[in-house]
Amino acid sequence: MATKLQATTPADLNEVASLLCAAFSAQAGAAFTDRRLLHWKYFEPMPQWDGPRSYLLRQDKELLAHCAFIPFALQLSGAAEGAARAVSHIGFIDWVASEKIPGAGVLLMKKLLKLGETSVIAGGTEVTRRTIPRLGFVQVGEVAYFARVVRPWTQFRTRPSEGLFKDAARLARNTAWSQSPALSISREWSAVRVEQFDAISESRHIQWTTPARSAEYLNYWLRCPAAQVSGFVIRQSHEPRGHFLLSKVRGQTRIADIRIDSADPLEWQAAYRLAASTAAEDPENCETLGVASTPLARAALSACGFRQRGHLPLFLSDPQGKLSAAPIFWNLIDDDAAYTNDPAYPYST
């Protein structure tokens, strides 16, 4: 029987949710299948993309596979925002398939890879990591996860217990870690919260392959229903220099995106300090999380008292050889990591 590729519609969401739960061994009604979240991911308007962002593969009426994506451009190192040296990118999310027809998920992704010139996958399940080399993906780096403990006692009280001894030992360690040096910031730097972005500072210093940003894309993320996402403009002496997004998921606040128009490591460190100190002001924040895929970001987070808590491989599909060998500057809003969470493991420390 022939298979058929079709765009997902709102009427398909119940089937998609069932397939997601089956793929991740979750009970029906899991938080990641909330219909508001699925609608936002698949149907909420996004800048510079008018077509569908979620597809199904069916055989007759049976759903075999599903895959959605986040579309944006990748700016090449040495190119200014909006310049010609950019390539289209498709970032895959919610890639799942039925076990009844082996290879259905691969067939679906092969079709969708044609919609963009490049694709990047950060991490993925073990099955994903074994499968994507068959689709032309190669590992080109890694995304390191960094965390800074903010309120160890509240963190202790809101974490599922793993036994008295282990809980107490973790509390003692995290209390010590929370004594990291204070996030001192020069008075010339400030963060101004905005309800939406009217414009963003254009970057003239793209040092790596970097996902492009626009005010419309950031505003799309401010509407995310799965986390409390807030936006801030970075100012130096009252002049806009960049932005950051904070994504609050339970007791953890994530530096979901950060940009500053600079090539100076000290100014990038100031931007990360500003984001981390802003996150720490929330009385419900127990831990601040950041990610780094470039040496500059790793150095900045380490200088701000963050500790590395793991890493994920970064895979690239670039069949036309459009990208250079430079690292990819990856942030949490470049896939779904800004809001995904496991209630059984709410913290990284």
C-alpha positions as CSV (number, residue, x, y, z in Angstrom):
1,M,0.0,0.0,0.0
2,A,1.3,3.5,-0.9
3,T,2.2,6.0,1.8
4,K,1.1,9.6,1.6
5,L,2.7,12.7,3.0
6,Q,0.3,15.4,4.2
7,A,0.4,18.6,6.3
8,T,-0.9,18.3,9.8
9,T,-4.2,20.0,10.5
10,P,-5.8,20.8,13.9
11,A,-8.1,17.9,13.5
12,D,-5.0,15.6,13.5
13,L,-3.7,16.7,16.9
14,N,-5.3,13.9,18.9
15,E,-3.6,11.3,16.7
16,V,-0.3,13.1,16.9
17,A,-0.6,13.3,20.7
18,S,-1.2,9.6,20.9
19,L,1.8,8.8,18.7
20,L,4.0,11.1,20.8
21,C,2.9,9.4,24.0
22,A,3.6,6.0,22.5
23,A,7.0,7.0,21.3
24,F,8.1,8.4,24.6
25,S,6.3,5.8,26.8
26,A,4.2,8.5,28.4
27,Q,0.7,8.4,29.7
28,A,-2.1,10.0,27.8
29,G,-2.4,13.7,28.7
30,A,1.4,14.2,29.2
31,A,2.3,17.9,29.4
32,F,4.2,17.8,26.1
33,T,1.0,16.9,24.3
34,D,-1.0,19.9,25.6
35,R,-3.1,21.0,22.7
36,R,-2.2,24.7,23.2
37,L,1.5,23.8,23.0
38,L,1.0,21.6,19.8
39,H,-1.0,24.4,18.2
40,W,1.7,27.0,19.0
41,K,4.4,24.7,17.6
42,Y,2.7,23.7,14.4
43,F,0.2,26.5,13.5
44,E,1.1,29.7,15.3
45,P,2.3,32.2,12.5
46,M,6.1,32.5,12.3
47,P,8.1,35.1,10.4
48,Q,9.3,34.4,6.8
49,W,7.5,31.1,6.6
50,D,4.0,30.7,5.2
51,G,3.8,27.0,4.7
52,P,3.0,24.1,7.0
53,R,5.5,23.3,9.8
54,S,4.2,19.8,10.7
55,Y,3.7,16.8,8.5
56,L,2.3,13.3,8.7
57,L,3.1,10.1,6.8
58,R,0.0,7.9,6.4
59,Q,-0.7,4.5,4.9
60,D,-4.4,4.6,4.0
61,K,-5.8,6.1,7.2
62,E,-3.2,4.8,9.6
63,L,-0.7,7.4,11.0
64,L,2.9,6.0,10.5
65,A,5.1,9.0,11.4
66,H,5.0,12.7,12.4
67,C,7.7,15.4,12.2
68,A,7.6,19.1,12.8
69,F,10.3,21.8,12.4
70,I,11.4,25.3,13.3
71,P,12.5,27.2,10.1
72,F,15.0,30.1,10.2
73,A,18.1,31.2,8.4
74,L,21.7,30.5,9.4
75,Q,24.1,33.5,9.0
76,L,27.6,32.5,8.1
77,S,30.6,33.8,10.0
78,G,31.8,37.0,8.6
79,A,28.4,38.0,7.3
80,A,26.2,40.8,8.8
81,E,22.6,40.1,9.7
82,G,20.4,40.4,6.6
83,A,23.4,40.0,4.2
84,A,23.4,37.6,1.3
85,R,25.6,35.0,3.1
86,A,22.8,33.1,4.7
87,V,21.3,29.6,4.1
88,S,17.9,28.3,5.0
89,H,17.6,25.9,7.9
90,I,15.0,23.3,9.1
91,G,15.2,22.4,12.8
92,F,13.3,19.2,13.5
93,I,11.2,18.6,16.6
94,D,8.6,15.9,17.5
95,W,10.0,13.3,15.1
96,V,8.2,10.1,16.0
97,A,7.1,7.0,14.1
98,S,5.0,3.9,14.6
99,E,6.9,0.7,15.2
100,K,4.5,-1.1,12.8
101,I,6.3,0.0,9.7
102,P,10.1,0.1,10.1
103,G,11.7,3.1,8.3
104,A,8.6,5.3,8.2
105,G,10.2,8.0,10.2
106,V,13.3,8.0,8.0
107,L,11.2,8.2,4.9
108,L,9.3,11.2,6.4
109,M,12.4,13.1,7.3
110,K,14.0,12.5,3.9
111,K,11.1,14.3,2.4
112,L,11.2,17.2,4.8
113,L,15.0,17.7,4.5
114,K,14.3,19.0,1.0
115,L,12.5,22.0,2.4
116,G,15.8,23.6,3.6
117,E,19.5,23.8,2.6
118,T,20.7,22.7,6.1
119,S,19.5,21.1,9.3
120,V,20.9,20.9,12.8
121,I,19.9,18.5,15.5
122,A,21.1,19.0,19.1
123,G,21.1,15.8,21.1
124,G,18.0,13.6,20.4
125,T,17.1,10.2,21.7
126,E,19.4,7.2,21.3
127,V,17.3,6.0,18.4
128,T,17.6,9.5,16.8
129,R,21.4,9.5,17.2
130,R,21.6,6.0,15.6
131,T,19.3,6.9,12.7
132,I,20.3,10.4,11.5
133,P,23.8,9.4,10.1
134,R,21.7,7.4,7.5
135,L,20.2,10.8,6.5
136,G,23.5,12.5,6.0
137,F,23.9,14.1,9.5
138,V,27.5,14.3,10.9
139,Q,28.5,15.5,14.4
140,V,30.1,18.9,14.2
141,G,30.3,19.9,17.8
142,E,28.5,19.8,21.1
143,V,26.2,21.9,23.2
144,A,27.4,22.0,26.8
145,Y,24.8,22.6,29.6
146,F,25.8,24.9,32.5
147,A,24.0,25.6,35.7
148,R,24.3,28.0,38.6
149,V,22.5,27.2,41.9
150,V,20.5,30.2,43.2
151,R,18.3,29.0,46.1
152,P,19.5,25.6,47.3
153,W,16.9,25.2,50.1
154,T,13.9,25.9,47.9
155,Q,15.4,23.6,45.3
156,F,15.7,20.9,47.9
157,R,12.1,21.3,48.9
158,T,10.8,21.2,45.3
159,R,12.8,18.3,44.0
160,P,11.3,14.7,44.0
161,S,13.1,12.8,46.8
162,E,15.7,10.2,45.9
163,G,16.3,9.1,49.5
164,L,17.3,11.0,52.6
165,F,21.0,10.4,52.3
166,K,21.3,11.4,48.7
167,D,18.9,14.4,49.1
168,A,21.0,15.7,52.1
169,A,24.3,15.3,50.3
170,R,23.0,17.1,47.3
171,L,21.7,19.9,49.4
172,A,25.1,20.3,51.1
173,R,26.9,20.4,47.8
174,N,24.4,22.8,46.1
175,T,24.6,25.1,49.1
176,A,28.3,25.3,48.7
177,W,27.9,25.8,44.9
178,S,25.4,28.6,45.5
179,Q,28.2,30.6,47.1
180,S,29.7,31.3,43.7
181,P,31.2,34.8,43.3
182,A,28.5,37.5,43.1
183,L,27.4,38.6,39.7
184,S,28.9,42.1,39.8
185,I,28.0,44.3,36.9
186,S,29.2,47.7,35.9
187,R,26.5,50.4,36.3
188,E,26.7,51.2,32.6
189,W,25.0,47.8,31.8
190,S,21.3,47.3,32.3
191,A,18.4,45.1,31.2
192,V,15.0,46.5,30.3
193,R,12.1,44.1,30.2
194,V,9.8,44.4,27.2
195,E,6.4,42.9,26.5
196,Q,7.3,42.5,22.9
197,F,10.3,43.5,20.7
198,D,9.7,46.3,18.2
199,A,13.2,45.9,16.8
200,I,16.5,44.2,17.8
201,S,20.1,45.4,17.6
202,E,21.7,44.1,14.3
203,S,24.8,42.1,14.9
204,R,27.9,43.3,12.9
205,H,30.1,40.8,14.6
206,I,29.0,37.3,13.6
207,Q,32.0,35.1,14.5
208,W,30.3,31.7,14.0
209,T,27.5,30.1,12.0
210,T,24.6,31.7,13.8
211,P,20.8,31.3,13.7
212,A,19.4,34.6,12.5
213,R,17.1,36.6,14.8
214,S,14.3,39.0,14.2
215,A,11.9,40.8,16.5
216,E,9.1,38.7,15.1
217,Y,10.9,35.5,15.9
218,L,11.5,36.6,19.5
219,N,7.9,37.6,19.9
220,Y,6.8,34.2,18.7
221,W,8.7,32.7,21.6
222,L,7.2,35.2,24.0
223,R,3.9,33.5,23.2
224,C,5.1,30.0,24.2
225,P,2.4,28.4,26.3
226,A,4.7,25.8,27.9
227,A,7.0,28.2,29.8
228,Q,7.0,31.7,31.2
229,V,9.2,33.4,28.6
230,S,10.3,37.0,29.2
231,G,12.3,39.3,26.9
232,F,14.9,41.9,27.8
233,V,16.9,44.5,25.9
234,I,20.5,44.8,26.9
235,R,21.6,48.5,27.2
236,Q,25.0,50.0,27.7
237,S,24.9,53.6,28.8
238,H,21.3,53.7,27.7
239,E,22.1,52.5,24.2
240,P,20.7,49.1,23.0
241,R,23.4,46.5,22.5
242,G,21.5,43.3,22.3
243,H,18.9,41.1,24.0
244,F,18.2,38.0,26.0
245,L,15.2,35.8,26.7
246,L,14.6,34.0,30.0
247,S,12.4,30.9,30.0
248,K,11.1,29.8,33.4
249,V,10.1,26.1,33.7
250,R,9.0,25.3,37.3
251,G,11.9,26.3,39.6
252,Q,14.5,26.5,36.8
253,T,15.1,29.7,34.7
254,R,16.9,29.2,31.4
255,I,18.9,31.7,29.4
256,A,16.9,30.7,26.3
257,D,18.6,33.2,23.9
258,I,21.3,35.9,24.2
259,R,22.9,38.2,21.7
260,I,25.1,41.2,21.9
261,D,26.6,43.3,19.1
262,S,30.2,42.7,20.0
263,A,33.2,40.6,19.4
264,D,34.7,41.5,22.9
265,P,34.7,38.5,25.3
266,L,34.4,40.8,28.3
267,E,31.3,42.4,26.8
268,W,29.8,39.0,26.2
269,Q,30.6,38.1,29.8
270,A,28.8,41.3,30.9
271,A,25.7,40.2,28.8
272,Y,25.7,36.7,30.5
273,R,26.1,38.3,33.9
274,L,23.2,40.6,33.3
275,A,21.0,37.7,32.2
276,A,22.0,35.5,35.2
277,S,21.5,38.3,37.7
278,T,18.1,39.2,36.2
279,A,17.1,35.5,36.5
280,A,18.3,35.3,40.1
281,E,15.9,38.2,41.1
282,D,12.9,35.9,40.7
283,P,12.2,34.6,44.2
284,E,10.9,31.3,42.7
285,N,14.1,30.6,40.7
286,C,16.2,27.9,42.3
287,E,18.6,27.3,39.4
288,T,19.7,29.2,36.3
289,L,20.6,27.2,33.2
290,G,22.6,28.2,30.2
291,V,24.1,26.5,27.2
292,A,27.2,27.0,25.2
293,S,28.4,25.6,21.9
294,T,31.3,28.1,21.3
295,P,34.5,28.7,23.3
296,L,33.3,32.3,24.0
297,A,30.0,31.2,25.5
298,R,31.7,28.5,27.6
299,A,34.2,31.0,29.0
300,A,31.5,33.5,29.7
301,L,29.3,31.1,31.6
302,S,32.2,29.7,33.6
303,A,33.3,33.3,34.5
304,C,29.7,33.9,35.8
305,G,30.0,31.0,38.3
306,F,28.1,28.4,36.2
307,R,29.2,24.8,36.4
308,Q,29.1,22.4,33.4
309,R,26.5,19.7,33.9
310,G,26.6,17.7,30.8
311,H,26.7,18.0,27.0
312,L,24.8,16.9,23.9
313,P,26.2,16.2,20.4
314,L,25.4,18.7,17.7
315,F,24.6,17.1,14.3
316,L,24.6,18.9,10.9
317,S,23.1,18.0,7.6
318,D,24.7,20.2,4.9
319,P,24.6,18.3,1.6
320,Q,25.6,21.3,-0.5
321,G,28.5,22.3,1.7
322,K,27.1,25.7,2.4
323,L,28.5,26.1,5.9
324,S,32.1,26.6,7.0
325,A,33.8,24.5,9.6
326,A,33.3,27.2,12.3
327,P,31.3,26.3,15.4
328,I,27.6,26.9,15.4
329,F,26.4,29.4,18.0
330,W,23.4,27.5,19.4
331,N,20.8,28.6,21.9
332,L,17.8,27.0,23.5
333,I,15.2,28.6,21.2
334,D,16.9,27.0,18.2
335,D,14.9,23.9,19.0
336,D,12.5,22.9,21.7
337,A,14.9,22.9,24.7
338,A,13.7,26.2,26.0
339,Y,10.5,24.6,27.4
340,T,10.8,20.8,27.5
341,N,11.2,19.3,31.0
342,D,11.0,16.1,32.9
343,P,9.1,16.6,36.2
344,A,11.1,13.7,37.7
345,Y,14.3,15.6,37.1
346,P,13.5,19.3,37.3
347,Y,17.1,20.5,37.9
348,S,20.6,20.0,36.5
349,T,22.4,20.3,39.9
